[in-house]
Structure formats: structure tokens, C-alpha cells
Amino acid sequence: MDKARGIEEAQHQEAKATLQDGKQRTSGQEAKTFHLRPRHEQFYPATNPNVASLCLFLTILFLCIAWNYPSWKQHKIFDIFAFSGFRSSGEMSVTDPMPLAGNFSCGSSEYSPLNEGIPYWLNGLVPLAYGLDDNRLKSQIDAVVDYVLGHQQSDGWLGPEEPGDRDIWGRFPLSLGLMQLVEADESKASQVLPAMYRFIFLMHRMLVENIGYEQFWGRVRYPDMIIVLQWLYENHPGDNTQTLLETMSLLNSRGSRWTEYYNQGRYIFKDLDTVQPPITGDSPVFRYVHAVNAAQGMKAGAVIYRFSNDASLLDSTRNGVNWTLTYHGDPAGAIIGDERESGLAPNRGTELCTAVETMYSLSYLYQAMGDKAFADRCERAAFNALPVMFTSDLWAHQYIVLPNQPFSYSLSGPIPFWNTREQSILYGTAPNYPCCTVNMPQGLPKFLSASFVRIGANGLGHALLSPALVITTLESGTHVSLSCNTSYPFTNTLHYTFTASAPFTLHLRLPTWATSYSILAISGPTTKTYTPSSLLPDPHTGMLSLSLLPTGSVTYTLSSAIRTEDRGNGTISTYHGALLYALDVGFSDTTTTTSSLSVSSSDPLANATTGKIPAQAHDHYIVNTKPWNIAIDPATLEYHTINNTSSSTSDSPLPNPIWAYEAPPNYITAKGCEIDWPLEKQVPAPPPPRGERQCKGEVREVVLRPYGSLKVHMAVLPTVELSAWT
């Protein structure tokens, strides 16, 4: 411990010297003249990707809101966004012990001594409430913020802990929530900012004294807090720039070094189950291979780069993302890790917290570095990894999901996972552990916040494609109101209408999976058609740039084809557009009284009025009704829509809910057959080797459907060659 602290102190002194050198280079000016580097140079100063999408306050509404478009009521693509409203809104406040009965708000049911329930809740509820412009949710935010800030301790500490029993980790998501609140409603600044600074001054003293930063959760997740400090530096610095910079440096120098782990000589590329001696929770490397930590750590280099000016951090970040998702990623876009990472085995789980943290990191990285691959990967997680983990009524979720999961219920006997329990794959109210119940609501609200960016002085960019409405003023002073009406990702046509106070530039991201595109732009009296022969995307960001007059419309159509990705051992996952497709194994759902909660009528989980758990809260025992042990011939894959065409551009109304069995209008067929494929510890074993795949019975047509709609599924399928079979 003494040696470690000595190293940390040396690192801190080095960081202080770097900051001092930065001051000297400004020819004796005050510290506030030391500027953070902007994020990607084409994306106008991106102080924060959470709410307001890079300094903008965006009035963006997903289809589930039914703003000015009656047809939106029929789409509900983002009904999980509305579900976040249940999980982190009034329903949670009267039905869950997390978070409103937590210690932060004078309750007694905090699930963790880290007191992270309220912080997680606020981090997700703020972008949800203001994205939906929901006064009920805003009133809950006000009540909690009033209480938490009103009970700030005299030394600046936020929370119930007394000196000697404090750890700063839980304050990181709390600070993210407070930051987003001020961005969304500037009238809150006078209440929130003084309290934030009182805490930051205390945190600075604690870091100098090396106290309150002992648990590795904070030491690996500190980039989240640095994002808050950078936002304050750029937007509300007061006379505190030196303290802000020093606190960034202290968090970084005493935190875990992600860039050192993202080194070829140290990074663990192989299946962690094969590493000797075994990696346990006490292993020094565990902090980097805990899957949620890994998801949050992916953005560390980009965050630190903004105040360190160390360009090597950018390549390190690219390596970290590529290696993590290549060697430990699931086909849906998140990270395999039933707490700890393993490898690519499709019978190992991805945690719901990991999915939403992956989305946040990737959206931040696209804004910070501009690499188009980050945006593609963020959409993959948002449209696949996230929706598959909720029942279609949105009242139940999983703790982990398996790529190959033909049934979902509470397990018994040997558990196949590293450190999750019997209810790991059960759909319930708070299965296995409650952290995902309070953390997962940040997923789509932050995706929404990051969907538009401001580019240059007079440009507006659609960074993460989705149905949305944005009303904003660009840096040039041009006022823009733009709506995007689309059924994306189920169709690949996006319809934009806009009005602006002056000409502006609209930037549209071209996903790397698109085989082609066409744009019909009606701008004032002018109609133009753009194709790849007349308009090329920026090779780095993937943005297509259109110069538009103040009034008009744009129809943006993407072309796509079936593509497969190798998952090792002669197995593949199948995609079309932004969606992953998995084998339809049938669906039978039996609901029971929730066992993923243990409550009585006096427990704060019980409804405050009736003393009962809500009738909608169930555990779901879901089983397959069709064979799951299927191998397919990839040469026979064929894409269809519900009207039996191969088009993905039709915008017929979508069913509601859309993430339900057989609800999406898209599917893929293939020729396949049953093979011998055993269970292992109650779940499908890894697919058998190529030489052991022999068809049993007749070759048949099988159906693959969007992964998010299949709560039981097989997403990693072995391949066979069936041309000789009839």
C-alpha cells in the first residue's frame, strides 16, 4: 500500500507539473486561459454528450411521444424509452426500494453500501424527463434534488456517509445527473452549481489527502467525473479553473490507467476462463475485466486527452474499443461478461448495465474523436443489446442475456456463469442484483441526447440515426427546427422536414454497413438528388453534407444487404442494416408472482397506497417451442419484409409494442437442419466443431428475426453446407 501510494504521489506531482507547464506556456496568464482541447474538430465544442447534445438544448422527441405526428402513436420504436419512464419515474418511486427509499433521501433500503441507487436514478431520469418534456418526472427530480442538496453536509459532502466512511464513487453518477439538469434547465444553476462546487472543493481536499478514493469502482470509473469537471470548466468555471484542472489530474493520476491496460503486452486477448492462475475478484487485473468497468473505461483515453494533450491516448482508445468488442464482445454490440469478461462463447452473459454503459461510452467517443465506427457500434448496442433484455410489456428485464438463449427462467444446479446467480437470465423486476434496475434507464435517454451534434458554426448533424425532433440555435445564430420521421432501424428511409431562419448545412451520417444511398433534397425552390457518384461522405466521420435553404425536406434512403460476421469455430451471426437477426425458436411465456423481489406490504417496494406490489410485476418463465439446435447454410440466407418483398424502405406503421415476438416486419429465412448439440450446465454448450455436425432428419426452412424482439433466441449459429441435401 505504501509503495502504491508513493507511485500515485509521484504521478500526481508529474501531473501538477504538466498543469504548471501549461500555465507557463500561456505567458503568465491565469489558469483559466489554459483551454481544454475541443472534442473532434468538426463537432463544435462538445462539452457534454449527455443532455443537449454538444452545448445544444435539444427538444428531441422519439416516436413514442406522438408530438405533431399522429402516426407516431402507431410506431413506438422506442417503447423502451417509455419503459425507462417507469423504471426511473413515479412508478419506481412508489414501487421500488431503489432509489427513492435509499439512504440518500432519508430512506433505509439502499441495496449497496456504495449508496449508488439515487445517483444512478438521477443520471437516467434527467435526460428522460427533459427529453420527453414530462412535468411529472421533472417534479420527481425537483423533489429529490431539493432533498439531496438541502441535506448537503457542512463540509460539502453529498450523501449520508460520515467522515471516515466515505467513498466518492457514488457521487460520479450523481454529478452527471446534476450536470444534465443544469444543461436542460438553466434556472437550476443557482441551486445546483454552488452545491456541486462545495462538493468538488471537498473532493479535491480528499484526493490530496488520499482518502475516500480507495474502492476500485471509483478508481476505474473516474472519467465520468472528469467529464463533469470539464463541463464546469467550459461552461461555469467562475474562479475555480485551477481547482478543476487539479482535480481532473488527481482523479487521473490516482486512478487506474486504462491506457496502460490497452497495451499489447498487457491486454488479455484470450478467453479469460483459460488464464492461469485464474482471474478472481482479488486479481489486480480484475478492475479492467469487470464487464461494466470495461464498458465505462473505453472512453477514458478520450476524456483524459482533452486536458493532457497526449495524442497517444487516441490510438490507445481505438485499440481498447476494438480489442474489447472483438475479443470479448457479443454479437449484439455489448461486452460478454457475467460480471467478469470471458471470451466469445455464446453461452456466457452480457449484463444490462454493461449494455447501457457501452452505449454511453461509444456515443461520447463519436463526439470526442469523430470515428464513424463508434457511431455504428453505438447503434448496434442500442437496437439489439438493449431491447432484447426487456419483456414486451416493459415491466421485466434480465440481469444478463446470452447470445444463445433458447429458454429463460431461474436456473438450478450448477451455474454456468462466472459470478451471477440462479436468476441471472430470468426476466423479472430486479433479478440477481438491483444495480441494473436503477442504472439501465440512462440507455435510450442518453442515446437521444447524443443523436444530434452541432458541426462548425452553421451545421447540424444527425449523428445517431433515430426518429427525433430538434429545435435549436446554431453558433452562427441560425435558428433551426428539424424533425426526422422514420421507422429506422426497421426500415432504412428517414424523412426530414425543416425550417430555419437562414441557410444552413445538414450533415447526415452514412453507416458503414450501407451498400449505397440516395438523397432527395427539396430546399426552397430547388430540388436535388444526391447519390454516391455526386456526394461522398467524410472518410473519418461518415457525414454527408447538404447545403440547404431555410425551408424544405430531405428524404434519405439507405441500401443494405445481408451480412454475416464470423464468431469462431465455424459459427456466424447475421445482420441486415442496424439489426442483428437470431433464430426464431418459438415462444411460450408463463408468468408467476415475482420472486426476484422479497418484500412485504410494509416494504418500501410495495405500493404506497395499496400496500401491494403492482400487478404488472411478474417473473417470466419463457421456453422455446421449436428446435434450437439448428445449423444453417449461409448461402441460403434471404431477407424479407412482412409483404414478402426484399425492400427495407417501406414506412408502413409499425406494431406497438415493436420489440415483441413476431412484431417487426422484417425477417430472414435460411435452410437449416438439427444437429447433435448438448446442454452444458443448463444452457446450450458452445456449438460443436465443424467435423461433428451431421444433420438429423430433414433439411428445413428456418426463420431469423430481429434479436431485440426474441426474448429466447439463438444468435450464434453453426454453419453447414446443404447443397447436397434435398
N, C-alpha and C positions, 0 to 999 in steps of 0.2 A: 504493500500500500504506500509506504513512504517513497519507494522508488518511482511508483506510478505518479504520485503527486509531484515528485521532483521533475519528472518529464513534462507533466502538464504545466508546471510553473514556468519551465524553460520555454515551452510553446507559447504560453501567454506573453512572456516578455518579448519573444520574437514578434508576435502579432502586434503588441503595443509599439514596437519599433517600426513595423510596417506602417501603422497608422501615423506615427510621428513623421516618418519619411514622406507620407502623403501630404501632411500639413506643410512640411518644408518645401515640397515642390510647388506649393501654392504661394510661394514668396511671402510667407509670414502672414497670410490672411487667416481668418478664423476657420475653425474646423468645419463650419457649415458650408464653406466653399469647396470642400472635398466631396465630389459628387460620386454617388454610386453609378456604376456603368448601367446604361439602359439595357433592357432586355433586347431581343432580336431587333436589329437596327431598323427593320421595315415595320415593326409593330410598335406604334407610338408608345412612349414611356409606360411600361406595363407595371405599374406599382402593385397590382394585386389581381390575380385571376379569379378571386372568389365571387365577389359581387361586383357589378358594374363593369365587368369585362374590360379591364385596362383603362382605368380612370373614367370610363363612361358610366353614367347611371342608365341602365338599360331597362326599359319597360318591356320585358320579353315574356310572352305567354305561350305555353305549349298548347297543343290541340285540346287537351283535357279541360281547358278553361272556357272554351266556347266564347271567345271575345266578340268580334264583329262577324264571325263566320259561323252561321248556323250548322254548316256541315261538319264543323269541328266536333260537335257533340257526338257524331257517329264514328269518329276515328279513334280517339282515346289511345293513340300510340303510346303516350307516356302516362298510362294509368298508374304505373309505379310511382310516378311523380306525385300523384294524388295520394297514393298509399303513404308516401313519406309524410303527408299531412296528417294521416292517422298516427303514424308511429311517433311523430315529433310534435304533436299538437294537442288539442283538447282531449282527444281520446286517450293519449298517453298520460296526460296529467291526471286523469281520474281513474285509469285502469292499470297503470304500471307503477311499480315502486321505483323504477328508473325513468326519468331522473328526478321528478318533482318532489318525491319524498326523500331525496338524498340529503346527505349532510350539508351540502351547500345551501339548501333552502330550509334549514332547520328541521329536516326530517330525520328518519332513523333507519332507512332501508337502502343505503348505498351498498352496491354489490361488491365494491372493491375498496381497500384502504387507500388507494390512489385518488379516490374522490373524483373520478373522471366522468361520472354519469351526466351531471349538469353541463360540464364543458362540452362533451360530445353532443348533447341535445341542442345546445345553443348554436354550435358550429353548423349544424344542419338546418335548424329551424329558421335562422335569419334569412338565408337565401331563398328558402322555400316561401316564407311569409311574404317577402317583398317581391319575389318573382311572380307569385300569384296575386299580389296586392290584396291579401286576405286580412281583414281587420281583426278577426277572431284570433288568428295566430299572432298578429302583432301585439294584441293585448296581453297574450301569454308571455311574449318576450319582455314587454314592459314590466310585468309583474315580477318576473324572475330577475331581470337586470336591476330593478329598483331594490329588490331584497338583497341581492348579492353585493351590489355596490354600497347600499346603505349599511351593510354589516362589514364593510372593509375594516380590517383591524388597524389600530393606530399606527403601526409601523409600515402599513401599506400592503400587508398580506391579504390576498383574496382567497377566502375559503375558511373552513372551520378549524384547520390544524393550528396547534400552538407551537411556539418556538421549540426546537428540538425534535419535532415530529413532522417536519415539513419536507416535501419534495416538489420541485417546481414543475414536473411533467404535466400534471393535470391542468396547469394554467396555460399550456400552449393552445389546446383547442378552445379554451375559454377566451383567450386573447384573439384567436381567429374569429370567433363569433362576435366579439365586441368590435373588432376592426370592420367586419362586414356591416354591422349595424350602423356605424358612422358613415360608411360609404353609401349605404342605402338611404339613410335619413340624417342629413347634416344637422338637423335640430338636436340630435342626440349628443353632438360633440361636447357641449358644455358639461354634460353629466358624465360622459364616458371617458373622455381624454384625460382629465385630471386623475381619475382613479387608475387608469392604465399607467400613467407616468409614476404615480406613487408606488405601484407595484414594481415597475421597471427599476426605479431607484433602489428599492429593496433587493430585487433580484441581482442587480449589479453588485451590491454590497455582499450578498450571499456568495456570488461567484468569486469575488475577490478573496473572500474568506474560505472558499472551497467547502461550503455547506449547502445542503438542500439539492445537490446535483449528483446524488450517489447512485440511484437506481438506473439501470441501463436503459429503461424506457425513454427517459428524457435525453440521455446521452446519445441515443441513436436517432431520435425524432426531433432534435433541436432545430433543423432547418425550418420547420413550421413556425417556430417562434422568431427566427431571423426574418422570415417573410413579414411578420407583423412589425418588427423593428424597422425594416426597410420602408415599409409603407408609412410609418410615422415620420421617418427621416425625410421622405419626399413630399409628404402632404401636410404634416402637422409637427414640424420639428421644434418650434419655439426656440429656446436657447439650449436645447438638450442634444445637439448633434454629437458632441464628443461622447457623452454617456451612451447614446445609441450605438455609435461605432464601437466603443469599447465593449459593450455588452454583446454585440454580434461576435466580436473577436473572442471574448471569453467563452461563449457558448461553443464556438467552433473549436478553439484550442483545447478545451477540456472535454469535448465530446468525442465520440468515436469517429475515426477517419474513414469515411466511405471510400474516398479516392484511393486510399491505401489497400482496401479490400478489392476494389476494382482494378486489380493488377494481375497480370497473367501468372505471376509466380505465387499468388496467394488465393485467388478466386477458386472456389470449388466448382469445377465443371461437371464432375461425375455425380451419379446418384448418391446422395448423402447416406443412404442406408448401407452403402458398401464401404464407407470410410472407416478406417481403423486408426486409433481406438474410436469407438462410437462417439458421435457428437451428442452431448447431453445439454440440458439447460445450464449446466455449470461450465461448459466449454467456453473458452474466450471467444471463439468464432460464432457462438450461438446468436449473439446480438445481431449479426449480419444475415443469418439464415433463418431467423424467425420471419415467417412469410409476410406478416403485416409490417414489420420493420423494413423488410426488403422493399415492399411497395412504397413506403414513405421515403426510404433512403434514396430511391432512384433520382430524385430531384436535388439531392444535396449539393452536388457539384455546381449546378447552375445557380443555386441560391448563393453559395459562397463566392462564386466567381464575380458576382456583382459588386462585392466590396474588397475582394482580394486582387482582382485584375490578373489572376493566374489563368491564362488561356488553356493550360494543360488540363484544367478541370473539365473543359467542354468535351474533349476527346474521352476522358475518363468516364464522363456521364454517358456518352454514347455507348461505350463498352459495357457499362453497368446495365443499361437497359437492354441492349442486345443480348448479352450473356444471360441475364436473368430470365428473359422471356424465351430465349432459345433453348436453354438447358434445364429450366425449371418452370416454364410457362405451360399453362393449359391451353387447349385449342380455342377457348372462348376469350382469351385475351388477358387473363389474370395469372396469378402465380400459384402453382401447386405447393401446398404446404398445410398439412393438418397439424397446425402450429409451426413445425419446422419444415423447411423445404425438403424434398426428396429428390426425384428426378422427373421423368416424363411418364411414369406409369399411370395409365388411365384409371386405375382403381384407387388412387390417392386423391385427397380432397383439396379444394380451394375454399378458403374462408370468405364469408361475406364481407367482413372488414377489409380483407385484402383486395377484394374487387373494387370497393369504393375508393380506397386509398390509391390503388393503381390508376384509376380514372383521374383523380385529382393531380397526381404527380405528372401524368402524361399531358394533361391539359396545360399545366404550368410549364412544362418543358417545351411545348409547341410555342407558347407565347414568349418564353425566355430565350429559346435558341432558334426557333423557326424551322426545324427539321420536319418535313412533311410526314415522315414515318411516325412521329409522336402522335399526330392527329389521327392517323389511320388506326393506330393501336388504341387510342382513347375511345374511338367509336366502336371498335371491336368489343372492348370490355363493356361499354355502356349498353350495347344492343344484344349482348349474348351472355356474358358472365353475370351481369346484374339481374336481368329479368328471370333467368331460369331458377333463381333461388327464392321465388315467391309463388304462392298459390295464386290462381287467377282472381280470387276474391280479395287478395292482397292483405289478408289477415294473418297469414302464417309465412314463416321464412325458414330456411335452413341455416345451420351454422357453417357447414361445408357442403359442397356439391362435388360429385365425382364425374369426370368426363364420361365414364361408362357406369351408369347407374340405372339398372333396369327395375329397381324397386327402391322404395324409400319408407323406412319405418325404424322404430327403435330396435337396435341390434341386441343380441345376447351372445354370450360365449366370448371367444377370442375377438378382440377388436383389431381391425387391420390398420389402424392409424397410429401416428407417432405419439400424439398426446391429446386426443379428443375422445369423448366417451360414447356411451351407447346411443345417445340421442343426436349424434353428430349429423346424420343425414335425414333426420326426422324433420318434416315441416311442422313447426309449432310456433308458439308465441315468443318463447325465449329459450330455444333448445340449447343444450350443452353449457352455454355460458352467456351472460346477458350483454356482453360488450357490443355484439353486432346489433342488438335491438336498439341501442341508442346511437351507434356510430353510423349505421347504414343510411339514415335519412340524408346525409350530405351528398350522396351519389349523384342523383339527377339534378338537384338544385344547383350544385356547383358546375355540373356539365352545362346547364342552362346559362349560368353566369359567364362561362368561358366561351359560349358559342359564337359571339361576335367580338371582333377586335377593331380598333382604330388603326389605320395604316397611313403613316405620313400625316400631312396637315389636312388633307381633304379626301381621305379614303375610308371606307367602311368595309370590313372583310367578314365573310361568313366562314369562320374557322372550323367549327364543329357542326356538321350539317344536321338540321333538325327543323321541324315546324316552329316558327317563332315570330314575334313582333318586337321590333326595336324602334324606340323613339329617342333621338339623341342629337347633340350639337357637336360637330367635329371641331378640331382645333382651329380650323380656318374661320369658324363662325357659322358654317353652313349647317342649317337645321335639317335633319333627315328623319322621316318616318317610313319604315320599311317593314313589310310583312312577308313571311315565307309560308305559303300554304302547300303542304306536301304530305304524302303518306310514306315518305322515306323513314326507315330503310326497307319497307316492304315494296315500295316502288322507287324508281330512280329518276323521277321527274320532280323538280322543285319550281314552284311558281312564285315569283316575287312581284309585288306591286309597291310603288314608292312615290312619295312626294318630297321635294326638297326646296329649300329657299334659294338654291343656286346649283349650278352643275357640280357633280361630284364623281368620284371613282368608286365603283363597286368591285370588290375582289371576291371571287368565288373559288373555294378550294377544290382542286381536282384530286379525288382519291387515287392512290397508286393502283388500285385494282381495276379502275375504269379502263376498258379497252378502247373507248372513244367517247366523244361528247358532241353535243350541239347546243348552241345558244341562240335563241331568238330574242332580240332586244328591241323594244319599242320605246324610243326616247324622244319625247316631243313629237315633231312631225316625221322623225327618221325611224326607219325600220332596218335593222341589220341582222344578218345571220353570221355566226361565227362557228368555225369547225377547226380541228387541229391543223388544217392547212393554212388557216388565216390568223390563228391566235394560239400562241404557245404559253404554257404555264411557266411561272418562275421555277427554275430547276431545283431550288432549295426549298421554298415554301409550298410549292404546288399551287400557288394562287394564279388564277386568270383575272386580268384587269380589264374592266369595261368603263369607258368614259361615257357618262350619262348626263342628259339634260334633266331639268328639275322634276319632270313628271313622266311616268311611263311604267313599263312592266318588262320583266325578263322571265323567259322560260328556259330552264337549264335542265338538259336531259343527259343522263349518263348511260353508257352502254356497259354491260358486264357479261361475263361468261363463267361457266362452272370452272372452278379451280380446286385443286387438291393440294394439301400440304403433307409431306412425309412426317410421320410421327415415330419412325423407327420400327425395326423388326417387320417390315412389310405391311405396315398399317398406315392409314391415311385419315385425315379429316377433310370435310368437303364444305366449300363456300360458294356463295353467289352474292355479289355485291358486298354489303357490310355484314351479312348474316352467315353464321355457321349453321350447317344442316346436320341433324343427327337422325339415327334410325328410329322410326316410329315403332315402339314395342307394345303399343296399346296402353290403356289407362283405366284403372279401377281404383277409386278413391273411397276409403271408409274413414269417416271422421269419428273421433271419440272426444270425451271431455279432456281438456288439456292436462297433460301430465308434465309438460315442460315448464310448469309453474307449480309451486307448492304454496298455496295461500289459503287463508280462512276469510270469513266475512269481515274480520277486523283488520286484515292485512291491507296496506295501502294499495295493493294491486286491485283489490275489489272496488267496484264502482261506488263512488262516494254517496250516491243516492240510494241504490238498491242493495248494496252490500253483497253483490254478486259479480262474478266475472262475466264480461259481456258474452252474450250468446254466440257471437261470431267467433270467439276464441276457441279453436279446436286444435287437436293433433290430427295429422293426416297420415293414414297408412295406405300408401299408394303402391300398387303392384302392376306388373306387366300382364297383358292378355294375349300377347303374340310372342313368338320366339325372339330371344335376344342374342342368341349365339350364332350370329349371321356373319358370313364373309361375303364381300361384294366384288364384282368385276368393274373396276373404274372406267373401263372403255364403254360401259353401257349406261353411264350417268346421263340423265336427261332432265332439263329444267322445265317446269310447268307453272302456270298460274291457274287460278280456280276456273277460268273459262277455257282451259286447255290450250292456251297459247304459250309461246315462249317469251312473250313480251314482259318486261318488268317496268313498263312506263305508264300503265293504266292507273288512273286515280279514282277508281270506284270507292265508295265509302267502305271503311273497314269495320269489322265486327267490334263490339265492345262487351267484354274485355278482349283485347287483341292477343295478350300473352296467355292464351288458353289453348287446350288441346284442340287441334284441327281448326283453330280460328284464323290463322294467317292465310292469305290467298296464294301463297307460294309453296311449292313442294318440288322434290326431285325424286325421280324413280331410277332404279338400277336393277340389274339381275344379280341375284344372290342365292345362297344356299346355307343351310345349317351345317355347322361343323362341331366336332367334339371340343368343348370349351368349358372347363370345370369352374366351380366356385373355389375361392380361397379366402378363408376367414370371413365367410358370409357374403362376400362380394365377388364379382367376376375376376378371375385370375387375369394376369397380363395375357394378351392374345397369344395363342400357340404359335410356335415357329412355323415358317413357310412350309417346311417339309412335312409337317404334321397336320396339314389342312386338307382334309378329304371331305367332299360333300356327302351329306347324309340325306338321302331322299332326293326329291326333285328340285331342279332349279326353279326359282320363283321370282316374281317381281316384288321388290320391296320399296318402301316409301321412306324418304328422309324429309323432315320438316324443320322449320326454324327452331334452333336449340332452345331459345327462351320460352317457347310455348310447350316444350316437352319436359314435364317435371320428372318423368322417368324416361331414359334415353340411352343410346349408345352412340357416342360422338367420335370414337376412335375405332375404326373398323379394319380388320384384316382383309387383305385382297387375295383374290383367286382369279385365275384365267378360265373363263367359262365358254370360250368359243367352240370347244369340242362337245359341250353339253347341249342337250335339247330339252 
